[in-house]
Amino acid sequence: MSSPESAREHPRDWEAGETALDVSTGRVGRVMGHVGPRYQLRPLNGGREWEADPESLEAAYQSDALSAAVVTANTSQRIRERM
């Protein structure tokens, strides 16, 4: 049985298309791929990719994805209200 410490020492391999939570930033994104040890993620509703260390990634729950969608919707609404 693996301990949480061994999981941090040996992060899992992520496949393109999986949804992950970047705990270092609190952002949820879709894994696009990786170059070297770092993974590239894109926000679920599109946008600019960011890089994350494998140690910072965790499986995202549906509630994480929903929270990200709410933030995006709220931001879009605020932008429209300013126009």
mmCIF file of the N, C-alpha and C atoms, coordinates in Angstrom:
data_MODEL
# 
_entry.id   MODEL 
# 
loop_
_atom_site.group_PDB 
_atom_site.id 
_atom_site.type_symbol 
_atom_site.label_atom_id 
_atom_site.label_alt_id 
_atom_site.label_comp_id 
_atom_site.label_asym_id 
_atom_site.label_entity_id 
_atom_site.label_seq_id 
_atom_site.pdbx_PDB_ins_code 
_atom_site.Cartn_x 
_atom_site.Cartn_y 
_atom_site.Cartn_z 
_atom_site.occupancy 
_atom_site.B_iso_or_equiv 
_atom_site.pdbx_formal_charge 
_atom_site.auth_seq_id 
_atom_site.auth_comp_id 
_atom_site.auth_asym_id 
_atom_site.auth_atom_id 
_atom_site.pdbx_PDB_model_num 
ATOM 1   N N  . MET A 1 1  ? 0.848   -1.178 0.000   1.00 0.00 ? 1  MET A N  1 
ATOM 2   C CA . MET A 1 1  ? 0.000   0.000  0.000   1.00 0.00 ? 1  MET A CA 1 
ATOM 3   C C  . MET A 1 1  ? 0.889   1.235  0.000   1.00 0.00 ? 1  MET A C  1 
ATOM 4   N N  . SER A 1 2  ? 0.567   2.216  -0.825  1.00 0.00 ? 2  SER A N  1 
ATOM 5   C CA . SER A 1 2  ? 1.407   3.399  -0.909  1.00 0.00 ? 2  SER A CA 1 
ATOM 6   C C  . SER A 1 2  ? 0.936   4.457  0.078   1.00 0.00 ? 2  SER A C  1 
ATOM 7   N N  . SER A 1 3  ? 1.890   5.183  0.590   1.00 0.00 ? 3  SER A N  1 
ATOM 8   C CA . SER A 1 3  ? 1.577   6.254  1.529   1.00 0.00 ? 3  SER A CA 1 
ATOM 9   C C  . SER A 1 3  ? 1.472   7.572  0.768   1.00 0.00 ? 3  SER A C  1 
ATOM 10  N N  . PRO A 1 4  ? 0.888   8.603  1.389   1.00 0.00 ? 4  PRO A N  1 
ATOM 11  C CA . PRO A 1 4  ? 0.830   9.911  0.727   1.00 0.00 ? 4  PRO A CA 1 
ATOM 12  C C  . PRO A 1 4  ? 2.217   10.438 0.387   1.00 0.00 ? 4  PRO A C  1 
ATOM 13  N N  . GLU A 1 5  ? 3.201   10.114 1.226   1.00 0.00 ? 5  GLU A N  1 
ATOM 14  C CA . GLU A 1 5  ? 4.551   10.584 0.956   1.00 0.00 ? 5  GLU A CA 1 
ATOM 15  C C  . GLU A 1 5  ? 5.110   9.958  -0.305  1.00 0.00 ? 5  GLU A C  1 
ATOM 16  N N  . SER A 1 6  ? 4.875   8.653  -0.510  1.00 0.00 ? 6  SER A N  1 
ATOM 17  C CA . SER A 1 6  ? 5.392   8.014  -1.715  1.00 0.00 ? 6  SER A CA 1 
ATOM 18  C C  . SER A 1 6  ? 4.670   8.529  -2.951  1.00 0.00 ? 6  SER A C  1 
ATOM 19  N N  . ALA A 1 7  ? 3.402   8.916  -2.819  1.00 0.00 ? 7  ALA A N  1 
ATOM 20  C CA . ALA A 1 7  ? 2.668   9.479  -3.954  1.00 0.00 ? 7  ALA A CA 1 
ATOM 21  C C  . ALA A 1 7  ? 3.280   10.811 -4.371  1.00 0.00 ? 7  ALA A C  1 
ATOM 22  N N  . ARG A 1 8  ? 3.729   11.607 -3.405  1.00 0.00 ? 8  ARG A N  1 
ATOM 23  C CA . ARG A 1 8  ? 4.359   12.878 -3.737  1.00 0.00 ? 8  ARG A CA 1 
ATOM 24  C C  . ARG A 1 8  ? 5.716   12.666 -4.383  1.00 0.00 ? 8  ARG A C  1 
ATOM 25  N N  . GLU A 1 9  ? 6.431   11.640 -3.945  1.00 0.00 ? 9  GLU A N  1 
ATOM 26  C CA . GLU A 1 9  ? 7.744   11.364 -4.514  1.00 0.00 ? 9  GLU A CA 1 
ATOM 27  C C  . GLU A 1 9  ? 7.629   10.830 -5.933  1.00 0.00 ? 9  GLU A C  1 
ATOM 28  N N  . HIS A 1 10 ? 6.549   10.125 -6.223  1.00 0.00 ? 10 HIS A N  1 
ATOM 29  C CA . HIS A 1 10 ? 6.353   9.512  -7.532  1.00 0.00 ? 10 HIS A CA 1 
ATOM 30  C C  . HIS A 1 10 ? 4.982   9.916  -8.072  1.00 0.00 ? 10 HIS A C  1 
ATOM 31  N N  . PRO A 1 11 ? 4.873   11.149 -8.589  1.00 0.00 ? 11 PRO A N  1 
ATOM 32  C CA . PRO A 1 11 ? 3.569   11.580 -9.089  1.00 0.00 ? 11 PRO A CA 1 
ATOM 33  C C  . PRO A 1 11 ? 3.121   10.719 -10.265 1.00 0.00 ? 11 PRO A C  1 
ATOM 34  N N  . ARG A 1 12 ? 1.831   10.647 -10.453 1.00 0.00 ? 12 ARG A N  1 
ATOM 35  C CA . ARG A 1 12 ? 1.291   9.817  -11.527 1.00 0.00 ? 12 ARG A CA 1 
ATOM 36  C C  . ARG A 1 12 ? 1.532   10.451 -12.888 1.00 0.00 ? 12 ARG A C  1 
ATOM 37  N N  . ASP A 1 13 ? 1.435   9.646  -13.916 1.00 0.00 ? 13 ASP A N  1 
ATOM 38  C CA . ASP A 1 13 ? 1.503   10.146 -15.287 1.00 0.00 ? 13 ASP A CA 1 
ATOM 39  C C  . ASP A 1 13 ? 0.102   10.559 -15.710 1.00 0.00 ? 13 ASP A C  1 
ATOM 40  N N  . TRP A 1 14 ? -0.005  11.727 -16.285 1.00 0.00 ? 14 TRP A N  1 
ATOM 41  C CA . TRP A 1 14 ? -1.296  12.258 -16.726 1.00 0.00 ? 14 TRP A CA 1 
ATOM 42  C C  . TRP A 1 14 ? -1.419  12.087 -18.228 1.00 0.00 ? 14 TRP A C  1 
ATOM 43  N N  . GLU A 1 15 ? -2.605  11.724 -18.673 1.00 0.00 ? 15 GLU A N  1 
ATOM 44  C CA . GLU A 1 15 ? -2.896  11.573 -20.099 1.00 0.00 ? 15 GLU A CA 1 
ATOM 45  C C  . GLU A 1 15 ? -3.559  12.847 -20.613 1.00 0.00 ? 15 GLU A C  1 
ATOM 46  N N  . ALA A 1 16 ? -3.295  13.174 -21.874 1.00 0.00 ? 16 ALA A N  1 
ATOM 47  C CA . ALA A 1 16 ? -3.960  14.315 -22.499 1.00 0.00 ? 16 ALA A CA 1 
ATOM 48  C C  . ALA A 1 16 ? -5.471  14.112 -22.424 1.00 0.00 ? 16 ALA A C  1 
ATOM 49  N N  . GLY A 1 17 ? -6.180  15.175 -22.057 1.00 0.00 ? 17 GLY A N  1 
ATOM 50  C CA . GLY A 1 17 ? -7.634  15.118 -21.960 1.00 0.00 ? 17 GLY A CA 1 
ATOM 51  C C  . GLY A 1 17 ? -8.154  14.923 -20.550 1.00 0.00 ? 17 GLY A C  1 
ATOM 52  N N  . GLU A 1 18 ? -7.291  14.493 -19.621 1.00 0.00 ? 18 GLU A N  1 
ATOM 53  C CA . GLU A 1 18 ? -7.742  14.329 -18.235 1.00 0.00 ? 18 GLU A CA 1 
ATOM 54  C C  . GLU A 1 18 ? -7.928  15.702 -17.587 1.00 0.00 ? 18 GLU A C  1 
ATOM 55  N N  . THR A 1 19 ? -8.808  15.761 -16.609 1.00 0.00 ? 19 THR A N  1 
ATOM 56  C CA . THR A 1 19 ? -9.058  16.994 -15.867 1.00 0.00 ? 19 THR A CA 1 
ATOM 57  C C  . THR A 1 19 ? -8.294  16.929 -14.557 1.00 0.00 ? 19 THR A C  1 
ATOM 58  N N  . ALA A 1 20 ? -7.525  17.990 -14.281 1.00 0.00 ? 20 ALA A N  1 
ATOM 59  C CA . ALA A 1 20 ? -6.677  17.998 -13.091 1.00 0.00 ? 20 ALA A CA 1 
ATOM 60  C C  . ALA A 1 20 ? -6.815  19.316 -12.342 1.00 0.00 ? 20 ALA A C  1 
ATOM 61  N N  . LEU A 1 21 ? -6.585  19.245 -11.049 1.00 0.00 ? 21 LEU A N  1 
ATOM 62  C CA . LEU A 1 21 ? -6.543  20.420 -10.182 1.00 0.00 ? 21 LEU A CA 1 
ATOM 63  C C  . LEU A 1 21 ? -5.082  20.734 -9.913  1.00 0.00 ? 21 LEU A C  1 
ATOM 64  N N  . ASP A 1 22 ? -4.672  21.952 -10.232 1.00 0.00 ? 22 ASP A N  1 
ATOM 65  C CA . ASP A 1 22 ? -3.320  22.422 -9.937  1.00 0.00 ? 22 ASP A CA 1 
ATOM 66  C C  . ASP A 1 22 ? -3.375  23.044 -8.542  1.00 0.00 ? 22 ASP A C  1 
ATOM 67  N N  . VAL A 1 23 ? -2.925  22.308 -7.538  1.00 0.00 ? 23 VAL A N  1 
ATOM 68  C CA . VAL A 1 23 ? -3.063  22.782 -6.160  1.00 0.00 ? 23 VAL A CA 1 
ATOM 69  C C  . VAL A 1 23 ? -2.178  23.985 -5.870  1.00 0.00 ? 23 VAL A C  1 
ATOM 70  N N  . SER A 1 24 ? -1.148  24.222 -6.684  1.00 0.00 ? 24 SER A N  1 
ATOM 71  C CA . SER A 1 24 ? -0.290  25.381 -6.443  1.00 0.00 ? 24 SER A CA 1 
ATOM 72  C C  . SER A 1 24 ? -0.982  26.686 -6.823  1.00 0.00 ? 24 SER A C  1 
ATOM 73  N N  . THR A 1 25 ? -1.960  26.616 -7.730  1.00 0.00 ? 25 THR A N  1 
ATOM 74  C CA . THR A 1 25 ? -2.672  27.823 -8.158  1.00 0.00 ? 25 THR A CA 1 
ATOM 75  C C  . THR A 1 25 ? -4.162  27.773 -7.844  1.00 0.00 ? 25 THR A C  1 
ATOM 76  N N  . GLY A 1 26 ? -4.682  26.578 -7.556  1.00 0.00 ? 26 GLY A N  1 
ATOM 77  C CA . GLY A 1 26 ? -6.109  26.414 -7.322  1.00 0.00 ? 26 GLY A CA 1 
ATOM 78  C C  . GLY A 1 26 ? -6.920  26.357 -8.605  1.00 0.00 ? 26 GLY A C  1 
ATOM 79  N N  . ARG A 1 27 ? -6.251  26.273 -9.746  1.00 0.00 ? 27 ARG A N  1 
ATOM 80  C CA . ARG A 1 27 ? -6.939  26.256 -11.039 1.00 0.00 ? 27 ARG A CA 1 
ATOM 81  C C  . ARG A 1 27 ? -7.222  24.826 -11.481 1.00 0.00 ? 27 ARG A C  1 
ATOM 82  N N  . VAL A 1 28 ? -8.324  24.662 -12.202 1.00 0.00 ? 28 VAL A N  1 
ATOM 83  C CA . VAL A 1 28 ? -8.702  23.375 -12.774 1.00 0.00 ? 28 VAL A CA 1 
ATOM 84  C C  . VAL A 1 28 ? -8.508  23.472 -14.277 1.00 0.00 ? 28 VAL A C  1 
ATOM 85  N N  . GLY A 1 29 ? -7.916  22.446 -14.861 1.00 0.00 ? 29 GLY A N  1 
ATOM 86  C CA . GLY A 1 29 ? -7.709  22.484 -16.304 1.00 0.00 ? 29 GLY A CA 1 
ATOM 87  C C  . GLY A 1 29 ? -7.658  21.107 -16.919 1.00 0.00 ? 29 GLY A C  1 
ATOM 88  N N  . ARG A 1 30 ? -7.672  21.114 -18.238 1.00 0.00 ? 30 ARG A N  1 
ATOM 89  C CA . ARG A 1 30 ? -7.560  19.877 -18.999 1.00 0.00 ? 30 ARG A CA 1 
ATOM 90  C C  . ARG A 1 30 ? -6.095  19.706 -19.385 1.00 0.00 ? 30 ARG A C  1 
ATOM 91  N N  . VAL A 1 31 ? -5.554  18.527 -19.133 1.00 0.00 ? 31 VAL A N  1 
ATOM 92  C CA . VAL A 1 31 ? -4.161  18.234 -19.473 1.00 0.00 ? 31 VAL A CA 1 
ATOM 93  C C  . VAL A 1 31 ? -4.041  18.195 -20.989 1.00 0.00 ? 31 VAL A C  1 
ATOM 94  N N  . MET A 1 32 ? -3.126  19.003 -21.523 1.00 0.00 ? 32 MET A N  1 
ATOM 95  C CA . MET A 1 32 ? -2.907  19.056 -22.966 1.00 0.00 ? 32 MET A CA 1 
ATOM 96  C C  . MET A 1 32 ? -1.715  18.199 -23.377 1.00 0.00 ? 32 MET A C  1 
ATOM 97  N N  . GLY A 1 33 ? -0.795  17.997 -22.453 1.00 0.00 ? 33 GLY A N  1 
ATOM 98  C CA . GLY A 1 33 ? 0.407   17.221 -22.740 1.00 0.00 ? 33 GLY A CA 1 
ATOM 99  C C  . GLY A 1 33 ? 1.497   17.620 -21.771 1.00 0.00 ? 33 GLY A C  1 
ATOM 100 N N  . HIS A 1 34 ? 2.717   17.210 -22.088 1.00 0.00 ? 34 HIS A N  1 
ATOM 101 C CA . HIS A 1 34 ? 3.839   17.626 -21.247 1.00 0.00 ? 34 HIS A CA 1 
ATOM 102 C C  . HIS A 1 34 ? 5.098   17.738 -22.076 1.00 0.00 ? 34 HIS A C  1 
ATOM 103 N N  . VAL A 1 35 ? 5.965   18.628 -21.635 1.00 0.00 ? 35 VAL A N  1 
ATOM 104 C CA . VAL A 1 35 ? 7.285   18.794 -22.216 1.00 0.00 ? 35 VAL A CA 1 
ATOM 105 C C  . VAL A 1 35 ? 8.245   18.666 -21.054 1.00 0.00 ? 35 VAL A C  1 
ATOM 106 N N  . GLY A 1 36 ? 9.117   17.672 -21.124 1.00 0.00 ? 36 GLY A N  1 
ATOM 107 C CA . GLY A 1 36 ? 9.987   17.411 -19.991 1.00 0.00 ? 36 GLY A CA 1 
ATOM 108 C C  . GLY A 1 36 ? 9.140   17.000 -18.806 1.00 0.00 ? 36 GLY A C  1 
ATOM 109 N N  . PRO A 1 37 ? 9.473   17.478 -17.628 1.00 0.00 ? 37 PRO A N  1 
ATOM 110 C CA . PRO A 1 37 ? 8.731   17.045 -16.443 1.00 0.00 ? 37 PRO A CA 1 
ATOM 111 C C  . PRO A 1 37 ? 7.439   17.826 -16.191 1.00 0.00 ? 37 PRO A C  1 
ATOM 112 N N  . ARG A 1 38 ? 7.248   18.954 -16.871 1.00 0.00 ? 38 ARG A N  1 
ATOM 113 C CA . ARG A 1 38 ? 6.092   19.817 -16.583 1.00 0.00 ? 38 ARG A CA 1 
ATOM 114 C C  . ARG A 1 38 ? 4.938   19.539 -17.537 1.00 0.00 ? 38 ARG A C  1 
ATOM 115 N N  . TYR A 1 39 ? 3.714   19.650 -16.989 1.00 0.00 ? 39 TYR A N  1 
ATOM 116 C CA . TYR A 1 39 ? 2.504   19.432 -17.779 1.00 0.00 ? 39 TYR A CA 1 
ATOM 117 C C  . TYR A 1 39 ? 1.912   20.767 -18.202 1.00 0.00 ? 39 TYR A C  1 
ATOM 118 N N  . GLN A 1 40 ? 1.293   20.778 -19.381 1.00 0.00 ? 40 GLN A N  1 
ATOM 119 C CA . GLN A 1 40 ? 0.574   21.950 -19.856 1.00 0.00 ? 40 GLN A CA 1 
ATOM 120 C C  . GLN A 1 40 ? -0.914  21.693 -19.658 1.00 0.00 ? 40 GLN A C  1 
ATOM 121 N N  . LEU A 1 41 ? -1.581  22.661 -19.043 1.00 0.00 ? 41 LEU A N  1 
ATOM 122 C CA . LEU A 1 41 ? -3.024  22.578 -18.806 1.00 0.00 ? 41 LEU A CA 1 
ATOM 123 C C  . LEU A 1 41 ? -3.698  23.782 -19.436 1.00 0.00 ? 41 LEU A C  1 
ATOM 124 N N  . ARG A 1 42 ? -4.948  23.592 -19.840 1.00 0.00 ? 42 ARG A N  1 
ATOM 125 C CA . ARG A 1 42 ? -5.750  24.669 -20.416 1.00 0.00 ? 42 ARG A CA 1 
ATOM 126 C C  . ARG A 1 42 ? -7.040  24.761 -19.615 1.00 0.00 ? 42 ARG A C  1 
ATOM 127 N N  . PRO A 1 43 ? -7.519  25.977 -19.331 1.00 0.00 ? 43 PRO A N  1 
ATOM 128 C CA . PRO A 1 43 ? -8.796  26.107 -18.627 1.00 0.00 ? 43 PRO A CA 1 
ATOM 129 C C  . PRO A 1 43 ? -9.889  25.313 -19.345 1.00 0.00 ? 43 PRO A C  1 
ATOM 130 N N  . LEU A 1 44 ? -10.846 24.803 -18.596 1.00 0.00 ? 44 LEU A N  1 
ATOM 131 C CA . LEU A 1 44 ? -11.884 23.940 -19.162 1.00 0.00 ? 44 LEU A CA 1 
ATOM 132 C C  . LEU A 1 44 ? -12.694 24.627 -20.254 1.00 0.00 ? 44 LEU A C  1 
ATOM 133 N N  . ASN A 1 45 ? -12.903 25.923 -20.144 1.00 0.00 ? 45 ASN A N  1 
ATOM 134 C CA . ASN A 1 45 ? -13.678 26.656 -21.153 1.00 0.00 ? 45 ASN A CA 1 
ATOM 135 C C  . ASN A 1 45 ? -12.789 27.356 -22.165 1.00 0.00 ? 45 ASN A C  1 
ATOM 136 N N  . GLY A 1 46 ? -11.558 26.911 -22.287 1.00 0.00 ? 46 GLY A N  1 
ATOM 137 C CA . GLY A 1 46 ? -10.622 27.519 -23.220 1.00 0.00 ? 46 GLY A CA 1 
ATOM 138 C C  . GLY A 1 46 ? -9.848  28.640 -22.559 1.00 0.00 ? 46 GLY A C  1 
ATOM 139 N N  . GLY A 1 47 ? -8.828  29.067 -23.218 1.00 0.00 ? 47 GLY A N  1 
ATOM 140 C CA . GLY A 1 47 ? -7.994  30.128 -22.675 1.00 0.00 ? 47 GLY A CA 1 
ATOM 141 C C  . GLY A 1 47 ? -6.532  29.759 -22.767 1.00 0.00 ? 47 GLY A C  1 
ATOM 142 N N  . ARG A 1 48 ? -5.740  30.553 -22.115 1.00 0.00 ? 48 ARG A N  1 
ATOM 143 C CA . ARG A 1 48 ? -4.296  30.401 -22.181 1.00 0.00 ? 48 ARG A CA 1 
ATOM 144 C C  . ARG A 1 48 ? -3.817  29.233 -21.329 1.00 0.00 ? 48 ARG A C  1 
ATOM 145 N N  . GLU A 1 49 ? -2.933  28.430 -21.912 1.00 0.00 ? 49 GLU A N  1 
ATOM 146 C CA . GLU A 1 49 ? -2.355  27.298 -21.180 1.00 0.00 ? 49 GLU A CA 1 
ATOM 147 C C  . GLU A 1 49 ? -1.413  27.797 -20.095 1.00 0.00 ? 49 GLU A C  1 
ATOM 148 N N  . TRP A 1 50 ? -1.233  26.963 -19.089 1.00 0.00 ? 50 TRP A N  1 
ATOM 149 C CA . TRP A 1 50 ? -0.217  27.214 -18.080 1.00 0.00 ? 50 TRP A CA 1 
ATOM 150 C C  . TRP A 1 50 ? 0.499   25.901 -17.807 1.00 0.00 ? 50 TRP A C  1 
ATOM 151 N N  . GLU A 1 51 ? 1.658   26.000 -17.206 1.00 0.00 ? 51 GLU A N  1 
ATOM 152 C CA . GLU A 1 51 ? 2.450   24.819 -16.884 1.00 0.00 ? 51 GLU A CA 1 
ATOM 153 C C  . GLU A 1 51 ? 2.345   24.514 -15.403 1.00 0.00 ? 51 GLU A C  1 
ATOM 154 N N  . ALA A 1 52 ? 2.418   23.227 -15.096 1.00 0.00 ? 52 ALA A N  1 
ATOM 155 C CA . ALA A 1 52 ? 2.347   22.793 -13.700 1.00 0.00 ? 52 ALA A CA 1 
ATOM 156 C C  . ALA A 1 52 ? 3.331   21.660 -13.471 1.00 0.00 ? 52 ALA A C  1 
ATOM 157 N N  . ASP A 1 53 ? 3.918   21.668 -12.294 1.00 0.00 ? 53 ASP A N  1 
ATOM 158 C CA . ASP A 1 53 ? 4.767   20.553 -11.887 1.00 0.00 ? 53 ASP A CA 1 
ATOM 159 C C  . ASP A 1 53 ? 3.884   19.352 -11.595 1.00 0.00 ? 53 ASP A C  1 
ATOM 160 N N  . PRO A 1 54 ? 4.352   18.146 -11.903 1.00 0.00 ? 54 PRO A N  1 
ATOM 161 C CA . PRO A 1 54 ? 3.530   16.963 -11.646 1.00 0.00 ? 54 PRO A CA 1 
ATOM 162 C C  . PRO A 1 54 ? 3.161   16.804 -10.174 1.00 0.00 ? 54 PRO A C  1 
ATOM 163 N N  . GLU A 1 55 ? 4.016   17.276 -9.275  1.00 0.00 ? 55 GLU A N  1 
ATOM 164 C CA . GLU A 1 55 ? 3.732   17.172 -7.845  1.00 0.00 ? 55 GLU A CA 1 
ATOM 165 C C  . GLU A 1 55 ? 2.557   18.053 -7.432  1.00 0.00 ? 55 GLU A C  1 
ATOM 166 N N  . SER A 1 56 ? 2.226   19.057 -8.254  1.00 0.00 ? 56 SER A N  1 
ATOM 167 C CA . SER A 1 56 ? 1.140   19.989 -7.937  1.00 0.00 ? 56 SER A CA 1 
ATOM 168 C C  . SER A 1 56 ? -0.214  19.535 -8.462  1.00 0.00 ? 56 SER A C  1 
ATOM 169 N N  . LEU A 1 57 ? -0.250  18.452 -9.224  1.00 0.00 ? 57 LEU A N  1 
ATOM 170 C CA . LEU A 1 57 ? -1.500  18.029 -9.850  1.00 0.00 ? 57 LEU A CA 1 
ATOM 171 C C  . LEU A 1 57 ? -2.200  16.942 -9.054  1.00 0.00 ? 57 LEU A C  1 
ATOM 172 N N  . GLU A 1 58 ? -3.513  17.101 -8.951  1.00 0.00 ? 58 GLU A N  1 
ATOM 173 C CA . GLU A 1 58 ? -4.380  16.095 -8.326  1.00 0.00 ? 58 GLU A CA 1 
ATOM 174 C C  . GLU A 1 58 ? -5.579  15.887 -9.234  1.00 0.00 ? 58 GLU A C  1 
ATOM 175 N N  . ALA A 1 59 ? -6.205  14.741 -9.098  1.00 0.00 ? 59 ALA A N  1 
ATOM 176 C CA . ALA A 1 59 ? -7.429  14.486 -9.859  1.00 0.00 ? 59 ALA A CA 1 
ATOM 177 C C  . ALA A 1 59 ? -8.481  15.504 -9.443  1.00 0.00 ? 59 ALA A C  1 
ATOM 178 N N  . ALA A 1 60 ? -9.159  16.079 -10.414 1.00 0.00 ? 60 ALA A N  1 
ATOM 179 C CA . ALA A 1 60 ? -10.201 17.066 -10.131 1.00 0.00 ? 60 ALA A CA 1 
ATOM 180 C C  . ALA A 1 60 ? -11.537 16.360 -9.956  1.00 0.00 ? 60 ALA A C  1 
ATOM 181 N N  . TYR A 1 61 ? -12.257 16.753 -8.934  1.00 0.00 ? 61 TYR A N  1 
ATOM 182 C CA . TYR A 1 61 ? -13.607 16.245 -8.712  1.00 0.00 ? 61 TYR A CA 1 
ATOM 183 C C  . TYR A 1 61 ? -14.582 17.051 -9.564  1.00 0.00 ? 61 TYR A C  1 
ATOM 184 N N  . GLN A 1 62 ? -15.793 16.537 -9.746  1.00 0.00 ? 62 GLN A N  1 
ATOM 185 C CA . GLN A 1 62 ? -16.806 17.283 -10.493 1.00 0.00 ? 62 GLN A CA 1 
ATOM 186 C C  . GLN A 1 62 ? -17.054 18.640 -9.856  1.00 0.00 ? 62 GLN A C  1 
ATOM 187 N N  . SER A 1 63 ? -16.985 18.707 -8.537  1.00 0.00 ? 63 SER A N  1 
ATOM 188 C CA . SER A 1 63 ? -17.216 19.987 -7.857  1.00 0.00 ? 63 SER A CA 1 
ATOM 189 C C  . SER A 1 63 ? -16.116 20.993 -8.205  1.00 0.00 ? 63 SER A C  1 
ATOM 190 N N  . ASP A 1 64 ? -14.875 20.524 -8.410  1.00 0.00 ? 64 ASP A N  1 
ATOM 191 C CA . ASP A 1 64 ? -13.788 21.418 -8.821  1.00 0.00 ? 64 ASP A CA 1 
ATOM 192 C C  . ASP A 1 64 ? -14.073 21.997 -10.204 1.00 0.00 ? 64 ASP A C  1 
ATOM 193 N N  . ALA A 1 65 ? -14.512 21.132 -11.119 1.00 0.00 ? 65 ALA A N  1 
ATOM 194 C CA . ALA A 1 65 ? -14.826 21.579 -12.476 1.00 0.00 ? 65 ALA A CA 1 
ATOM 195 C C  . ALA A 1 65 ? -16.002 22.554 -12.459 1.00 0.00 ? 65 ALA A C  1 
ATOM 196 N N  . LEU A 1 66 ? -17.005 22.276 -11.637 1.00 0.00 ? 66 LEU A N  1 
ATOM 197 C CA . LEU A 1 66 ? -18.162 23.167 -11.534 1.00 0.00 ? 66 LEU A CA 1 
ATOM 198 C C  . LEU A 1 66 ? -17.745 24.521 -10.972 1.00 0.00 ? 66 LEU A C  1 
ATOM 199 N N  . SER A 1 67 ? -16.895 24.521 -9.964  1.00 0.00 ? 67 SER A N  1 
ATOM 200 C CA . SER A 1 67 ? -16.415 25.783 -9.390  1.00 0.00 ? 67 SER A CA 1 
ATOM 201 C C  . SER A 1 67 ? -15.678 26.608 -10.437 1.00 0.00 ? 67 SER A C  1 
ATOM 202 N N  . ALA A 1 68 ? -14.861 25.947 -11.254 1.00 0.00 ? 68 ALA A N  1 
ATOM 203 C CA . ALA A 1 68 ? -14.134 26.649 -12.313 1.00 0.00 ? 68 ALA A CA 1 
ATOM 204 C C  . ALA A 1 68 ? -15.104 27.243 -13.329 1.00 0.00 ? 68 ALA A C  1 
ATOM 205 N N  . ALA A 1 69 ? -16.163 26.508 -13.662 1.00 0.00 ? 69 ALA A N  1 
ATOM 206 C CA . ALA A 1 69 ? -17.160 27.001 -14.615 1.00 0.00 ? 69 ALA A CA 1 
ATOM 207 C C  . ALA A 1 69 ? -17.903 28.207 -14.050 1.00 0.00 ? 69 ALA A C  1 
ATOM 208 N N  . VAL A 1 70 ? -18.193 28.202 -12.758 1.00 0.00 ? 70 VAL A N  1 
ATOM 209 C CA . VAL A 1 70 ? -18.881 29.331 -12.119 1.00 0.00 ? 70 VAL A CA 1 
ATOM 210 C C  . VAL A 1 70 ? -17.992 30.570 -12.142 1.00 0.00 ? 70 VAL A C  1 
ATOM 211 N N  . VAL A 1 71 ? -16.719 30.411 -11.856 1.00 0.00 ? 71 VAL A N  1 
ATOM 212 C CA . VAL A 1 71 ? -15.790 31.544 -11.898 1.00 0.00 ? 71 VAL A CA 1 
ATOM 213 C C  . VAL A 1 71 ? -15.759 32.132 -13.301 1.00 0.00 ? 71 VAL A C  1 
ATOM 214 N N  . THR A 1 72 ? -15.677 31.280 -14.311 1.00 0.00 ? 72 THR A N  1 
ATOM 215 C CA . THR A 1 72 ? -15.654 31.750 -15.701 1.00 0.00 ? 72 THR A CA 1 
ATOM 216 C C  . THR A 1 72 ? -16.936 32.497 -16.046 1.00 0.00 ? 72 THR A C  1 
ATOM 217 N N  . ALA A 1 73 ? -18.080 31.948 -15.668 1.00 0.00 ? 73 ALA A N  1 
ATOM 218 C CA . ALA A 1 73 ? -19.365 32.593 -15.959 1.00 0.00 ? 73 ALA A CA 1 
ATOM 219 C C  . ALA A 1 73 ? -19.472 33.940 -15.252 1.00 0.00 ? 73 ALA A C  1 
ATOM 220 N N  . ASN A 1 74 ? -19.056 34.007 -14.002 1.00 0.00 ? 74 ASN A N  1 
ATOM 221 C CA . ASN A 1 74 ? -19.120 35.267 -13.252 1.00 0.00 ? 74 ASN A CA 1 
ATOM 222 C C  . ASN A 1 74 ? -18.214 36.323 -13.871 1.00 0.00 ? 74 ASN A C  1 
ATOM 223 N N  . THR A 1 75 ? -17.031 35.918 -14.271 1.00 0.00 ? 75 THR A N  1 
ATOM 224 C CA . THR A 1 75 ? -16.093 36.851 -14.896 1.00 0.00 ? 75 THR A CA 1 
ATOM 225 C C  . THR A 1 75 ? -16.659 37.371 -16.207 1.00 0.00 ? 75 THR A C  1 
ATOM 226 N N  . SER A 1 76 ? -17.224 36.482 -17.012 1.00 0.00 ? 76 SER A N  1 
ATOM 227 C CA . SER A 1 76 ? -17.822 36.889 -18.290 1.00 0.00 ? 76 SER A CA 1 
ATOM 228 C C  . SER A 1 76 ? -18.962 37.876 -18.067 1.00 0.00 ? 76 SER A C  1 
ATOM 229 N N  . GLN A 1 77 ? -19.781 37.624 -17.068 1.00 0.00 ? 77 GLN A N  1 
ATOM 230 C CA . GLN A 1 77 ? -20.906 38.514 -16.768 1.00 0.00 ? 77 GLN A CA 1 
ATOM 231 C C  . GLN A 1 77 ? -20.405 39.891 -16.341 1.00 0.00 ? 77 GLN A C  1 
ATOM 232 N N  . ARG A 1 78 ? -19.377 39.942 -15.518 1.00 0.00 ? 78 ARG A N  1 
ATOM 233 C CA . ARG A 1 78 ? -18.833 41.232 -15.073 1.00 0.00 ? 78 ARG A CA 1 
ATOM 234 C C  . ARG A 1 78 ? -18.283 42.028 -16.248 1.00 0.00 ? 78 ARG A C  1 
ATOM 235 N N  . ILE A 1 79 ? -17.643 41.337 -17.172 1.00 0.00 ? 79 ILE A N  1 
ATOM 236 C CA . ILE A 1 79 ? -17.097 42.015 -18.353 1.00 0.00 ? 79 ILE A CA 1 
ATOM 237 C C  . ILE A 1 79 ? -18.231 42.592 -19.194 1.00 0.00 ? 79 ILE A C  1 
ATOM 238 N N  . ARG A 1 80 ? -19.301 41.818 -19.397 1.00 0.00 ? 80 ARG A N  1 
ATOM 239 C CA . ARG A 1 80 ? -20.444 42.302 -20.177 1.00 0.00 ? 80 ARG A CA 1 
ATOM 240 C C  . ARG A 1 80 ? -21.112 43.499 -19.497 1.00 0.00 ? 80 ARG A C  1 
ATOM 241 N N  . GLU A 1 81 ? -21.179 43.492 -18.174 1.00 0.00 ? 81 GLU A N  1 
ATOM 242 C CA . GLU A 1 81 ? -21.816 44.596 -17.448 1.00 0.00 ? 81 GLU A CA 1 
ATOM 243 C C  . GLU A 1 81 ? -21.034 45.892 -17.585 1.00 0.00 ? 81 GLU A C  1 
ATOM 244 N N  . ARG A 1 82 ? -19.739 45.807 -17.779 1.00 0.00 ? 82 ARG A N  1 
ATOM 245 C CA . ARG A 1 82 ? -18.901 47.006 -17.910 1.00 0.00 ? 82 ARG A CA 1 
ATOM 246 C C  . ARG A 1 82 ? -19.006 47.635 -19.291 1.00 0.00 ? 82 ARG A C  1 
ATOM 247 N N  . MET A 1 83 ? -19.499 46.895 -20.260 1.00 0.00 ? 83 MET A N  1 
ATOM 248 C CA . MET A 1 83 ? -19.561 47.400 -21.642 1.00 0.00 ? 83 MET A CA 1 
ATOM 249 C C  . MET A 1 83 ? -20.707 48.342 -21.836 1.00 0.00 ? 83 MET A C  1 
# 
